[in-house]
Amino acid sequence: MTLKAQDLFLFVGAGASRSVPAALPMFDELRRRILVGLNLPADESEDPRARASAKLAPEVFMLALSQGGVNVPSWLGDVLGAGEPNAAHHAVARLAAAGAAVWTVNFDQLIERAGGPGLVPCAWPAGPAEGAKLLKPHGTLGGELIVNAEAVLRGLPPAWEERLRADVRGRTVVFLGYRGLDLDFQPIWDDVLAAAGDVLWFDLPDPEEDRRKRLLLAGKEASGRLRLLPPVPPPEGVAPAANPSWDFVHWCRTEGLVDVEQDLVLRLFEEPKSAFVPLPGGSLAQARPVLQGLLGEIGAARRSYRALLRRPAHFVAAVRGLLALRLHHGGRGVARVLTGAWLLPPVGRLRAVRRRALFTRLTVLSKAGKYRAVLRGTGRLTATSGSTPWILRSAALRSSASLDEAVDAGATAWTLARAEGHPVRVAHAAFQRTLALMWADRLDEARTCLEQHLEPYAALAANRWVAWADFVRGGLAVREGDAEAATAHFRRSEDRFRGEALDDGVSSVLVARLAVLRLRGPDSGFQEALEDIERFRRTSGRQRLRYARRHRFMRHAVLLERAEFARVHTRDIDEARRLYEEVAASPYPLHAAHGHLGLAMLEAEHRHPPEHARVALAVADRIGARRHVRHARALLAAPGPGRAPEFFFC
């Protein structure tokens, strides 16, 4: 069947404005200019802090700049108001005039300029006007813009979603220069496009991105109606280069939809000139500590705020910033001070102050591993309690009670955080739920939660959540026996944690890496890694973020790795038994189950009835640790001699 313009729904992303003569900067360039302008690390090849910032979503930076007093819409007007429509913009505008439905999340006005006076856009915050041919759900230059994380988390307004569903119904959907990362669209794309026809996607080739897009549109992929189109050879005489705008224009020509002048087409392959990107107007001093906090440089953020105390215009903002850092990154002393919040009467304005102080106290207790205190403090939660206590309860349940209950609490927290429009809480809730699923050995669910809930929202939250997402990926790779992939994920995670001096994150990676070294065999450097952990534990520094000093949970995890190495690789049975016995007495049921399981494996190997397997089975079954349950049952079903398989858990 021959396609006609009215059969098309076009969704245009920033990649369409990359090619000449538009030559607008992509966000990576804007991010680099922001960091350079604030004297923050910007070279990804030399500084792990810059590599860390590269995975954060644009909205995070825009929100930080806004909080730092920058007029972001005005600055974006200067940045994106330049350039002229390229061949892709002209093709899109002509398709719109011929009856295609066109949507774009771009702020620039290049499509409407290509279409002339007859192509009038309808942009948020107005509702989608009937008969509009160009819709801009994130706004347009000269008006209000959706530019920060909190706005994106509110989701697509109902009227816009209704119009989206109507516009795609029965049409061929074409994505142009779009990555599919907008979190107001991402959760609904697969459902919305169920009513569409084929989906064609023009973007730069990237195997990992292609995999993510197939997961994003799983329904279309399963039905065979998703086509990620490969690059098309360029016109004769032009050097080969991937260019989605050319691929799209070539497709329009091939299908007989529209044509574009050849001189404009050839300009798509010109090298764009390196244009100066103007920095935000006004003082950037206040934005610097906000971005430093976002990137995890807490010590540096404190120093920047202290410097601002000497400037009268920034004094109030500096005081607020220092107080926020103290509350969010304080230690047990903060928890003790906040205990007094119980004395505040829950009336009037004091109700909110009391509530926030108590939640902050529970956060500090959670970071210090006081999980029973957290469970007591969150024992009467309801759907109106807010996401923070549900997040803390999920973490406490995971480490000291029930993994399945931790999953459910994490799901409740995620839903509430989404409704609150708070990106950090959304990412934190997703992390707790994903990790609980992995520990419960619900691995397919863990992968889905990681890819659909944690990774997208981590990029919208802060550097540390991207690092924790990498950490979870490493753990899943260990479960799959893929030492190479686990090593790569843990390396990226460690780089990010070290970039912000978050020692708890670094410690978690170092301990988890022990399982990878056991996967590699007895000569993998396991003993050297143990020495590295001990040296790291003894390091100190005022600017280091180490919330859980002398945390027994982490210590017991190391003991279990040592015990497994002694049992399987060095065959030091006495050492293995001593270590298993110590962990079997752990107050953390997951570790206790693991310790008893290790003792049962030693019993079976030495022709003794694996009595400890019964204890391990009872504890593991109670908390929902399925991997431990399976191993314990296998030992009880076949208690004869023979070396039990190596156990991997991280």
C-alpha positions as CSV (number, residue, x, y, z in Angstrom):
1,M,0.0,0.0,0.0
2,T,1.4,3.4,-1.0
3,L,1.9,5.7,2.0
4,K,0.4,9.2,2.0
5,A,1.2,12.1,4.3
6,Q,-2.0,11.8,6.2
7,D,-1.1,8.3,7.1
8,L,1.9,9.5,9.1
9,F,2.6,10.5,12.7
10,L,6.0,12.2,13.0
11,F,7.8,12.6,16.3
12,V,10.9,14.8,16.0
13,G,13.8,15.0,18.5
14,A,16.9,17.1,18.9
15,G,18.9,14.9,16.5
16,A,16.9,16.4,13.6
17,S,18.4,19.9,14.4
18,R,22.0,18.7,14.5
19,S,22.8,18.9,10.8
20,V,23.7,22.1,8.8
21,P,22.4,24.7,8.3
22,A,20.6,24.3,11.7
23,A,23.7,23.0,13.5
24,L,22.2,23.4,16.9
25,P,24.3,22.0,19.8
26,M,23.2,18.7,21.4
27,F,22.9,18.5,25.1
28,D,26.4,17.0,25.6
29,E,27.9,20.2,24.2
30,L,25.7,22.4,26.4
31,R,26.6,20.3,29.4
32,R,30.3,20.7,28.7
33,R,29.9,24.5,28.3
34,I,28.0,24.7,31.6
35,L,30.7,22.7,33.4
36,V,33.6,24.7,31.9
37,G,31.8,28.0,32.7
38,L,31.6,26.9,36.3
39,N,35.2,25.6,36.5
40,L,33.9,22.1,37.0
41,P,35.4,18.9,35.5
42,A,34.2,18.6,31.8
43,D,36.7,16.3,30.1
44,E,35.3,12.8,30.3
45,S,38.6,11.2,29.1
46,E,40.5,12.6,32.1
47,D,38.2,12.9,35.0
48,P,35.7,10.3,36.4
49,R,33.6,13.2,37.7
50,A,33.0,14.4,34.2
51,R,32.2,10.8,33.0
52,A,29.7,10.6,35.9
53,S,27.9,13.8,34.7
54,A,27.6,12.5,31.2
55,K,24.8,10.1,32.0
56,L,22.7,12.6,33.8
57,A,19.6,13.8,31.9
58,P,19.4,17.4,30.6
59,E,16.5,18.3,33.0
60,V,18.8,17.7,36.0
61,F,21.2,20.3,34.9
62,M,18.5,22.7,34.0
63,L,16.9,22.3,37.4
64,A,20.2,22.9,39.1
65,L,20.8,26.0,37.1
66,S,17.3,27.3,37.9
67,Q,17.9,26.6,41.6
68,G,21.2,28.6,41.2
69,G,19.3,31.7,40.0
70,V,19.9,31.2,36.3
71,N,17.1,32.3,33.9
72,V,17.1,29.0,31.9
73,P,14.4,29.8,29.4
74,S,16.1,33.0,28.4
75,W,19.4,31.3,28.0
76,L,17.9,28.5,25.9
77,G,16.4,31.1,23.7
78,D,19.9,32.5,23.0
79,V,21.3,29.0,22.5
80,L,18.5,27.5,20.3
81,G,17.3,30.6,18.5
82,A,20.2,30.4,16.0
83,G,20.5,28.3,12.9
84,E,18.3,27.9,9.8
85,P,16.0,25.0,8.9
86,N,17.8,22.0,7.3
87,A,16.5,19.6,4.7
88,A,14.8,17.4,7.4
89,H,12.9,20.4,8.8
90,H,11.6,21.3,5.3
91,A,10.5,17.7,4.7
92,V,8.7,17.5,8.0
93,A,7.0,20.9,7.4
94,R,5.8,19.8,3.9
95,L,4.5,16.6,5.3
96,A,2.6,18.5,8.0
97,A,1.1,20.8,5.3
98,A,0.0,17.6,3.4
99,G,-1.8,16.1,6.4
100,A,0.7,14.4,8.6
101,A,0.5,14.7,12.4
102,V,3.7,16.2,13.7
103,W,4.9,16.4,17.3
104,T,8.2,17.6,18.6
105,V,9.8,17.9,22.0
106,N,12.3,20.5,20.6
107,F,12.1,24.0,21.8
108,D,13.6,25.5,18.6
109,Q,11.3,26.9,15.9
110,L,12.9,25.5,12.8
111,I,10.0,23.3,11.7
112,E,7.6,26.2,11.8
113,R,10.1,28.5,10.1
114,A,10.5,25.9,7.3
115,G,6.7,25.7,7.0
116,G,6.1,29.5,6.8
117,P,3.0,31.4,8.1
118,G,0.7,28.5,7.4
119,L,2.3,26.2,10.0
120,V,1.3,27.6,13.4
121,P,2.4,25.5,16.3
122,C,0.3,24.6,19.4
123,A,2.6,24.5,22.4
124,W,2.3,23.6,26.1
125,P,1.1,25.0,28.5
126,A,-1.9,25.6,26.2
127,G,-4.0,22.5,25.5
128,P,-3.7,20.7,22.1
129,A,-5.8,22.7,19.8
130,E,-8.2,21.0,17.4
131,G,-6.8,21.1,13.9
132,A,-3.2,22.0,14.9
133,K,-0.7,20.4,12.6
134,L,2.4,20.9,14.8
135,L,2.2,20.1,18.5
136,K,5.0,21.0,21.0
137,P,4.2,19.3,24.3
138,H,7.3,20.7,26.1
139,G,6.7,24.3,25.0
140,T,8.4,26.5,22.5
141,L,10.9,29.4,22.6
142,G,9.4,32.6,23.7
143,G,6.9,30.8,25.9
144,E,7.0,28.5,29.0
145,L,9.3,25.5,28.7
146,I,9.4,22.1,30.4
147,V,13.1,22.1,31.2
148,N,13.5,20.5,34.6
149,A,13.3,17.1,36.2
150,E,10.3,17.9,38.4
151,A,8.2,19.1,35.4
152,V,9.0,15.9,33.4
153,L,8.0,13.7,36.4
154,R,4.5,15.2,36.4
155,G,3.9,13.3,33.2
156,L,2.1,14.2,30.1
157,P,-1.1,16.2,30.9
158,P,-4.3,14.2,30.3
159,A,-5.4,16.4,27.4
160,W,-2.1,16.0,25.6
161,E,-2.0,12.2,26.2
162,E,-5.6,11.9,24.8
163,R,-4.5,13.9,21.7
164,L,-1.4,11.7,21.3
165,R,-3.5,8.5,21.3
166,A,-5.8,10.0,18.7
167,D,-3.0,11.2,16.5
168,V,-1.2,7.8,16.4
169,R,-4.2,5.6,16.0
170,G,-4.0,3.7,12.7
171,R,-1.0,5.7,11.5
172,T,2.6,4.8,10.6
173,V,4.7,6.3,13.3
174,V,8.1,7.9,12.4
175,F,10.7,8.9,15.1
176,L,13.3,11.2,13.8
177,G,16.5,12.1,15.7
178,Y,14.7,11.0,19.0
179,R,16.3,8.8,21.7
180,G,13.1,8.0,23.6
181,L,14.4,9.2,27.0
182,D,11.7,11.7,27.9
183,L,10.1,10.4,31.1
184,D,6.8,12.0,30.5
185,F,6.5,9.9,27.3
186,Q,8.6,6.9,28.1
187,P,6.1,5.1,30.5
188,I,3.3,5.3,28.0
189,W,4.9,4.8,24.6
190,D,4.3,1.0,24.3
191,D,0.7,1.3,25.3
192,V,0.0,4.3,23.2
193,L,1.6,2.8,20.1
194,A,-0.4,-0.4,20.4
195,A,-3.1,1.4,18.3
196,A,-0.6,2.5,15.6
197,G,0.6,0.8,12.5
198,D,4.3,0.3,11.8
199,V,6.9,2.2,13.7
200,L,10.0,3.5,11.9
201,W,12.9,4.9,13.8
202,F,15.6,7.2,12.3
203,D,18.5,7.7,14.7
204,L,22.3,7.3,14.9
205,P,23.2,3.6,14.9
206,D,24.1,2.2,18.4
207,P,23.6,-1.4,19.4
208,E,23.0,-0.6,23.0
209,E,20.5,2.2,22.2
210,D,18.8,-0.1,19.7
211,R,18.3,-2.7,22.4
212,R,16.9,-0.1,24.7
213,K,14.4,1.1,22.0
214,R,13.3,-2.5,21.4
215,L,12.6,-2.8,25.1
216,L,10.8,0.5,25.2
217,L,8.5,-0.6,22.4
218,A,8.3,-4.3,23.4
219,G,4.8,-4.7,22.0
220,K,5.7,-3.4,18.6
221,E,8.9,-5.4,18.6
222,A,7.0,-8.6,19.5
223,S,4.6,-8.0,16.6
224,G,7.4,-7.4,14.1
225,R,6.2,-3.8,13.5
226,L,9.2,-2.0,14.8
227,R,11.9,-1.1,12.3
228,L,15.1,0.6,13.5
229,L,16.3,1.7,10.1
230,P,20.0,1.4,9.2
231,P,22.0,4.3,7.7
232,V,21.6,5.0,4.0
233,P,24.6,5.5,1.7
234,P,25.0,9.3,1.1
235,P,24.6,11.0,-2.3
236,E,27.4,10.4,-4.8
237,G,30.5,12.4,-4.1
238,V,29.8,12.7,-0.3
239,A,31.9,11.0,2.3
240,P,30.1,8.3,4.2
241,A,28.7,9.4,7.6
242,A,25.7,8.4,9.6
243,N,23.1,11.1,9.4
244,P,19.5,10.3,10.5
245,S,18.2,13.5,8.8
246,W,19.5,12.3,5.4
247,D,18.1,8.8,6.1
248,F,14.7,10.4,6.7
249,V,14.8,12.6,3.6
250,H,15.9,9.7,1.4
251,W,13.0,7.6,2.8
252,C,10.6,10.4,2.0
253,R,11.9,10.5,-1.6
254,T,11.8,6.8,-2.0
255,E,8.2,6.6,-0.7
256,G,7.1,9.5,-3.0
257,L,6.0,11.5,0.0
258,V,7.8,14.8,-0.4
259,D,11.1,16.0,-2.0
260,V,13.6,18.6,-0.8
261,E,15.9,20.8,-2.9
262,Q,19.3,19.0,-3.5
263,D,21.4,21.9,-2.4
264,L,19.7,21.7,1.1
265,V,20.2,17.9,1.1
266,L,23.9,18.2,0.4
267,R,24.3,20.7,3.2
268,L,23.3,18.0,5.7
269,F,26.7,16.5,5.2
270,E,28.7,19.7,5.9
271,E,30.8,19.9,9.0
272,P,29.0,22.2,11.4
273,K,31.1,25.2,12.6
274,S,32.0,25.2,16.2
275,A,29.8,27.9,17.4
276,F,30.2,29.6,20.8
277,V,27.4,28.6,23.1
278,P,26.5,31.6,25.3
279,L,26.6,30.9,29.0
280,P,23.6,31.8,31.2
281,G,23.4,35.4,32.0
282,G,23.9,36.8,35.5
283,S,26.0,35.5,38.3
284,L,26.8,31.8,38.2
285,A,28.3,31.7,41.7
286,Q,25.1,30.3,43.2
287,A,24.7,27.7,40.5
288,R,28.1,26.2,41.2
289,P,27.5,24.6,44.6
290,V,24.1,23.4,43.4
291,L,25.7,21.5,40.5
292,Q,28.5,20.3,42.8
293,G,26.0,18.8,45.1
294,L,24.2,17.2,42.1
295,L,27.5,15.6,41.0
296,G,28.2,14.4,44.5
297,E,31.0,16.7,45.3
298,I,29.6,17.4,48.7
299,G,32.7,18.8,50.3
300,A,33.3,21.1,47.4
301,A,29.7,22.3,47.5
302,R,30.1,23.1,51.2
303,R,33.2,25.2,50.4
304,S,31.4,27.0,47.6
305,Y,28.5,27.8,49.9
306,R,30.8,29.1,52.6
307,A,32.5,31.4,50.1
308,L,29.0,32.8,49.2
309,L,28.4,33.7,52.8
310,R,30.7,36.7,52.3
311,R,28.4,38.0,49.5
312,P,25.3,39.7,50.8
313,A,23.3,38.9,47.7
314,H,23.8,35.2,48.1
315,F,23.9,34.9,51.9
316,V,20.4,33.5,52.4
317,A,20.8,31.0,49.6
318,A,24.2,29.9,51.0
319,V,22.8,29.4,54.5
320,R,19.9,27.3,53.1
321,G,22.3,25.2,51.0
322,L,24.6,24.5,54.0
323,L,21.7,23.5,56.2
324,A,20.4,21.2,53.4
325,L,23.8,19.5,53.0
326,R,24.1,19.1,56.8
327,L,20.7,17.5,57.0
328,H,21.1,15.2,54.0
329,H,24.7,14.2,54.5
330,G,25.1,14.4,58.3
331,G,25.9,11.5,60.6
332,R,24.7,10.0,63.8
333,G,25.0,13.4,65.5
334,V,22.2,14.7,63.2
335,A,20.1,11.7,64.1
336,R,20.5,12.4,67.8
337,V,19.6,16.0,67.4
338,L,16.5,15.2,65.3
339,T,15.3,12.8,68.0
340,G,13.9,15.9,69.7
341,A,11.4,16.3,66.9
342,W,9.1,13.9,68.8
343,L,8.6,16.7,71.3
344,L,7.1,19.0,68.7
345,P,3.3,19.1,68.7
346,P,1.8,17.9,65.4
347,V,-0.3,21.0,64.9
348,G,-0.2,23.8,62.3
349,R,3.1,24.5,60.7
350,L,4.9,22.4,63.3
351,R,3.3,19.3,61.9
352,A,5.3,19.6,58.6
353,V,8.5,20.5,60.5
354,R,8.1,17.5,62.9
355,R,7.3,15.1,60.0
356,R,10.4,16.2,58.0
357,A,12.7,16.1,61.0
358,L,11.6,12.5,61.9
359,F,12.0,11.3,58.3
360,T,15.5,12.8,58.2
361,R,16.3,11.1,61.5
362,L,15.1,7.7,60.0
363,T,17.3,8.4,56.9
364,V,20.4,8.8,59.1
365,L,19.6,5.6,61.1
366,S,19.1,3.7,57.8
367,K,22.5,4.8,56.5
368,A,24.0,3.7,59.8
369,G,22.4,0.2,59.5
370,K,20.0,0.7,62.4
371,Y,17.3,-1.3,60.5
372,R,15.2,-2.4,63.5
373,A,14.9,1.2,64.6
374,V,13.8,2.1,61.1
375,L,11.2,-0.7,61.0
376,R,9.8,0.5,64.3
377,G,9.6,4.1,63.0
378,T,7.8,3.0,59.8
379,G,5.5,0.4,61.3
380,R,2.2,2.4,60.7
381,L,2.7,3.7,57.2
382,T,-0.3,4.4,54.9
383,A,-0.6,5.5,51.3
384,T,-0.6,9.1,52.5
385,S,2.7,8.8,54.4
386,G,4.8,10.0,51.6
387,S,7.5,8.1,49.6
388,T,10.5,8.7,52.0
389,P,9.4,6.5,54.9
390,W,8.4,3.8,52.4
391,I,11.8,3.9,50.8
392,L,13.5,3.6,54.2
393,R,11.1,0.7,55.1
394,S,12.0,-1.1,51.9
395,A,15.7,-0.8,52.7
396,A,15.2,-2.0,56.2
397,L,13.0,-5.0,55.2
398,R,15.5,-6.0,52.5
399,S,18.4,-6.2,55.0
400,S,16.7,-7.5,58.1
401,A,13.3,-9.0,57.4
402,S,11.4,-10.0,54.2
403,L,12.7,-9.5,50.6
404,D,9.3,-9.8,49.1
405,E,7.9,-7.3,51.5
406,A,10.8,-5.0,50.6
407,V,9.8,-5.4,46.9
408,D,6.3,-4.4,47.7
409,A,7.3,-1.4,49.9
410,G,9.7,-0.3,47.1
411,A,6.8,-0.4,44.6
412,T,4.6,1.7,46.9
413,A,7.5,4.2,47.4
414,W,8.1,4.4,43.6
415,T,4.4,5.2,42.9
416,L,4.3,7.8,45.7
417,A,7.5,9.4,44.6
418,R,6.3,9.6,41.0
419,A,3.1,11.4,42.3
420,E,5.3,13.8,44.3
421,G,7.4,14.6,41.2
422,H,10.7,14.1,43.1
423,P,13.3,12.5,40.9
424,V,15.8,11.5,43.6
425,R,13.1,9.7,45.6
426,V,11.9,8.0,42.4
427,A,15.4,6.7,41.7
428,H,15.9,5.7,45.3
429,A,12.7,3.8,45.4
430,A,13.5,2.1,42.1
431,F,16.9,1.1,43.5
432,Q,15.5,-0.4,46.7
433,R,13.0,-2.4,44.7
434,T,15.4,-3.6,42.1
435,L,18.0,-4.7,44.6
436,A,15.3,-6.5,46.7
437,L,14.2,-8.3,43.5
438,M,17.8,-9.4,42.8
439,W,18.4,-10.6,46.3
440,A,15.1,-12.5,46.2
441,D,16.3,-14.1,42.9
442,R,13.4,-12.7,41.0
443,L,15.9,-11.9,38.3
444,D,13.6,-11.3,35.3
445,E,11.6,-8.8,37.4
446,A,14.8,-7.2,38.6
447,R,16.0,-6.7,35.0
448,T,12.7,-5.1,34.0
449,C,12.7,-2.9,37.1
450,L,16.3,-1.8,36.4
451,E,15.7,-1.0,32.7
452,Q,12.2,0.6,33.1
453,H,12.4,2.3,36.5
454,L,15.9,2.6,37.9
455,E,18.1,3.5,34.9
456,P,15.8,6.2,33.3
457,Y,15.1,7.9,36.6
458,A,18.7,7.6,37.9
459,A,19.7,9.8,35.0
460,L,17.1,12.3,36.1
461,A,18.2,12.3,39.8
462,A,21.9,12.5,40.5
463,N,25.3,10.9,39.8
464,R,25.1,8.4,42.7
465,W,21.9,6.8,41.4
466,V,23.5,6.2,38.0
467,A,26.4,4.6,39.9
468,W,23.9,2.4,41.8
469,A,22.3,1.3,38.6
470,D,25.7,0.2,37.2
471,F,26.2,-1.6,40.5
472,V,23.0,-3.6,40.1
473,R,23.9,-4.4,36.5
474,G,27.2,-5.8,37.8
475,G,25.3,-7.9,40.4
476,L,23.0,-9.4,37.7
477,A,26.1,-10.2,35.6
478,V,27.5,-12.1,38.5
479,R,24.3,-14.1,38.8
480,E,24.7,-14.9,35.0
481,G,28.3,-16.0,35.5
482,D,29.6,-13.3,33.2
483,A,32.7,-12.1,34.9
484,E,33.7,-9.7,32.1
485,A,30.4,-7.9,32.0
486,A,30.3,-7.7,35.8
487,T,33.9,-6.3,35.9
488,A,32.9,-3.6,33.4
489,H,29.8,-2.5,35.2
490,F,31.5,-2.5,38.6
491,R,34.4,-0.4,37.2
492,R,31.9,2.3,35.9
493,S,30.1,2.2,39.2
494,E,33.3,2.7,41.2
495,D,34.5,5.5,39.0
496,R,31.3,7.4,39.7
497,F,31.4,6.7,43.4
498,R,35.1,7.8,43.6
499,G,34.2,10.9,41.6
500,E,32.0,12.1,44.5
501,A,34.1,10.5,47.3
502,L,31.1,8.4,48.3
503,D,33.0,5.7,50.3
504,D,29.9,3.6,51.0
505,G,29.4,3.1,47.3
506,V,33.1,2.4,46.7
507,S,33.0,-0.2,49.6
508,S,29.9,-1.9,48.1
509,V,31.7,-2.2,44.7
510,L,34.9,-3.5,46.3
511,V,33.0,-6.2,48.2
512,A,30.8,-7.2,45.3
513,R,34.0,-7.5,43.1
514,L,35.2,-10.3,45.4
515,A,32.4,-12.5,43.9
516,V,33.7,-11.7,40.4
517,L,37.3,-12.7,41.4
518,R,36.0,-16.0,42.7
519,L,34.2,-16.4,39.3
520,R,37.6,-16.0,37.6
521,G,39.3,-18.7,39.7
522,P,41.9,-19.1,42.5
523,D,44.6,-17.0,40.8
524,S,42.4,-14.0,40.2
525,G,43.9,-11.7,42.8
526,F,41.3,-12.4,45.5
527,Q,43.7,-12.0,48.4
528,E,45.1,-8.7,47.0
529,A,41.5,-7.5,46.7
530,L,40.9,-8.3,50.4
531,E,43.9,-6.2,51.3
532,D,42.6,-3.3,49.1
533,I,39.3,-3.4,51.1
534,E,41.2,-3.3,54.4
535,R,43.3,-0.4,53.3
536,F,40.3,1.4,52.0
537,R,38.5,0.9,55.3
538,R,41.4,2.6,57.1
539,T,41.4,5.7,54.9
540,S,40.0,8.9,56.2
541,G,39.3,12.4,55.1
542,R,37.0,15.2,56.0
543,Q,35.4,15.4,52.6
544,R,34.7,11.6,52.3
545,L,31.1,10.5,52.5
546,R,31.0,7.4,54.7
547,Y,27.6,7.1,56.3
548,A,27.9,3.5,57.5
549,R,31.2,3.3,59.3
550,R,31.9,-0.2,60.9
551,H,28.7,-1.4,59.3
552,R,28.3,-5.1,60.3
553,F,26.3,-5.9,57.2
554,M,29.2,-5.0,55.0
555,R,31.7,-6.8,57.3
556,H,29.6,-10.0,57.2
557,A,29.4,-9.9,53.4
558,V,33.3,-9.9,53.3
559,L,33.4,-12.8,55.7
560,L,31.1,-14.8,53.5
561,E,33.3,-14.2,50.4
562,R,36.3,-15.2,52.4
563,A,34.6,-18.4,53.6
564,E,33.5,-19.4,50.1
565,F,37.1,-18.8,48.8
566,A,38.5,-20.9,51.6
567,R,36.0,-23.7,51.0
568,V,36.3,-23.9,47.2
569,H,39.7,-22.5,46.2
570,T,42.2,-22.9,49.0
571,R,40.4,-25.9,50.6
572,D,41.1,-24.4,54.1
573,I,38.2,-26.1,55.7
574,D,38.9,-25.0,59.3
575,E,39.1,-21.3,58.1
576,A,35.9,-21.7,56.1
577,R,34.1,-23.3,59.1
578,R,35.2,-20.5,61.5
579,L,34.0,-17.8,59.1
580,Y,30.7,-19.5,58.4
581,E,30.0,-19.9,62.1
582,E,30.7,-16.3,62.8
583,V,28.2,-15.1,60.1
584,A,25.6,-17.8,61.0
585,A,25.2,-15.7,64.3
586,S,24.6,-12.5,62.3
587,P,21.6,-10.4,63.3
588,Y,20.9,-10.0,59.5
589,P,18.8,-13.1,58.5
590,L,20.0,-13.1,54.9
591,H,23.6,-13.5,56.1
592,A,22.6,-15.9,58.8
593,A,21.0,-18.1,56.2
594,H,24.1,-17.9,54.1
595,G,26.3,-18.8,57.0
596,H,24.2,-21.9,57.9
597,L,24.2,-22.9,54.2
598,G,28.0,-22.8,54.1
599,L,28.2,-25.0,57.2
600,A,25.7,-27.4,55.6
601,M,27.9,-27.6,52.5
602,L,30.9,-28.4,54.7
603,E,28.8,-31.1,56.4
604,A,27.8,-32.7,53.1
605,E,31.3,-32.7,51.8
606,H,32.5,-34.6,54.9
607,R,29.7,-37.2,54.9
608,H,27.8,-35.7,57.7
609,P,24.0,-35.0,57.6
610,P,23.6,-31.4,56.5
611,E,21.7,-30.3,59.6
612,H,22.6,-26.7,59.1
613,A,20.7,-26.9,55.8
614,R,17.5,-27.2,57.7
615,V,18.2,-23.9,59.6
616,A,19.3,-22.2,56.4
617,L,16.1,-23.4,54.7
618,A,13.9,-22.1,57.5
619,V,15.5,-18.7,57.6
620,A,15.8,-18.3,53.8
621,D,12.2,-19.4,53.3
622,R,10.9,-17.0,55.9
623,I,12.7,-14.0,54.3
624,G,12.1,-15.0,50.6
625,A,15.8,-15.7,49.7
626,R,15.0,-18.2,46.9
627,R,18.6,-18.9,45.9
628,H,19.4,-20.0,49.4
629,V,16.2,-22.0,49.6
630,R,17.1,-23.9,46.4
631,H,20.7,-24.7,47.6
632,A,19.4,-25.8,51.0
633,R,16.8,-28.1,49.5
634,A,19.3,-29.6,47.1
635,L,21.6,-30.5,50.0
636,L,18.8,-32.1,52.0
637,A,17.6,-34.0,48.9
638,A,21.1,-35.4,48.1
639,P,23.1,-35.4,51.3
640,G,25.8,-37.7,50.0
641,P,29.5,-36.8,49.8
642,G,30.7,-34.5,47.1
643,R,31.8,-30.9,46.9
644,A,28.9,-28.5,46.9
645,P,28.9,-26.0,44.0
646,E,30.4,-22.5,44.6
647,F,27.8,-20.0,45.8
648,F,27.6,-16.5,44.3
649,F,25.6,-13.7,45.9
650,C,26.1,-10.0,45.7
